[in-house]
Amino acid sequence: MQKLKNTATINIGKNIREIRLSQNIGQTQLVQLLQLQGISITRESLVKIERGTQHIYTTELKAIRDTLNTTYDNLLK
């Protein structure tokens, strides 16, 4: 499993948060939706990912992309 990290030019966590909020989805709700897809993630992990203090696995990123019905371009801008 590969990890992706936030950089000065790509803030994945910030992008996830912005997309999630634009769809009126709470952190707990997103975590529940991800867990239904078999992604083992906690709300605490999502908070850290959104803050940029925890790396995100590619499997998590794919599931978030699918759950939020967005694109990799939007997540990695």
C-alpha positions as a Python dict, from the first residue, in 0.01 Angstrom:
ca = {
    (1, 'M'): (0, 0, 0),
    (2, 'Q'): (140, 336, -99),
    (3, 'K'): (117, 652, 111),
    (4, 'L'): (75, 999, -31),
    (5, 'K'): (178, 1303, 164),
    (6, 'N'): (83, 1666, 158),
    (7, 'T'): (339, 1901, 8),
    (8, 'A'): (368, 2275, -24),
    (9, 'T'): (201, 2260, -364),
    (10, 'I'): (-47, 1977, -306),
    (11, 'N'): (-260, 1987, 8),
    (12, 'I'): (-473, 1675, -27),
    (13, 'G'): (-627, 1710, 318),
    (14, 'K'): (-739, 2067, 260),
    (15, 'N'): (-893, 1967, -73),
    (16, 'I'): (-1078, 1674, 86),
    (17, 'R'): (-1215, 1904, 355),
    (18, 'E'): (-1330, 2168, 104),
    (19, 'I'): (-1505, 1911, -117),
    (20, 'R'): (-1661, 1736, 183),
    (21, 'L'): (-1795, 2064, 326),
    (22, 'S'): (-1927, 2179, -13),
    (23, 'Q'): (-2141, 1864, -13),
    (24, 'N'): (-2256, 1915, 348),
    (25, 'I'): (-2099, 1586, 458),
    (26, 'G'): (-1966, 1568, 814),
    (27, 'Q'): (-1646, 1391, 908),
    (28, 'T'): (-1832, 1117, 1093),
    (29, 'Q'): (-2063, 1060, 797),
    (30, 'L'): (-1770, 1037, 554),
    (31, 'V'): (-1592, 789, 781),
    (32, 'Q'): (-1907, 575, 801),
    (33, 'L'): (-1944, 577, 422),
    (34, 'L'): (-1578, 478, 382),
    (35, 'Q'): (-1613, 198, 637),
    (36, 'L'): (-1909, 60, 440),
    (37, 'Q'): (-1667, 25, 147),
    (38, 'G'): (-1426, -172, 364),
    (39, 'I'): (-1186, 116, 431),
    (40, 'S'): (-1057, 94, 786),
    (41, 'I'): (-1038, 459, 891),
    (42, 'T'): (-1135, 647, 1205),
    (43, 'R'): (-1265, 998, 1244),
    (44, 'E'): (-939, 1085, 1421),
    (45, 'S'): (-743, 967, 1117),
    (46, 'L'): (-961, 1174, 885),
    (47, 'V'): (-905, 1482, 1103),
    (48, 'K'): (-528, 1429, 1082),
    (49, 'I'): (-542, 1375, 706),
    (50, 'E'): (-743, 1696, 660),
    (51, 'R'): (-496, 1886, 880),
    (52, 'G'): (-205, 1749, 680),
    (53, 'T'): (-46, 1575, 979),
    (54, 'Q'): (-110, 1219, 859),
    (55, 'H'): (-32, 1057, 526),
    (56, 'I'): (-318, 915, 322),
    (57, 'Y'): (-305, 572, 163),
    (58, 'T'): (-387, 543, -205),
    (59, 'T'): (-673, 306, -120),
    (60, 'E'): (-820, 572, 112),
    (61, 'L'): (-780, 841, -153),
    (62, 'K'): (-958, 629, -413),
    (63, 'A'): (-1245, 555, -173),
    (64, 'I'): (-1276, 923, -78),
    (65, 'R'): (-1277, 1016, -446),
    (66, 'D'): (-1557, 768, -514),
    (67, 'T'): (-1757, 859, -202),
    (68, 'L'): (-1738, 1233, -269),
    (69, 'N'): (-1803, 1173, -639),
    (70, 'T'): (-1506, 1387, -738),
    (71, 'T'): (-1187, 1346, -940),
    (72, 'Y'): (-822, 1294, -858),
    (73, 'D'): (-759, 1632, -1022),
    (74, 'N'): (-980, 1802, -764),
    (75, 'L'): (-819, 1613, -476),
    (76, 'L'): (-461, 1671, -592),
    (77, 'K'): (-483, 2031, -716),
}
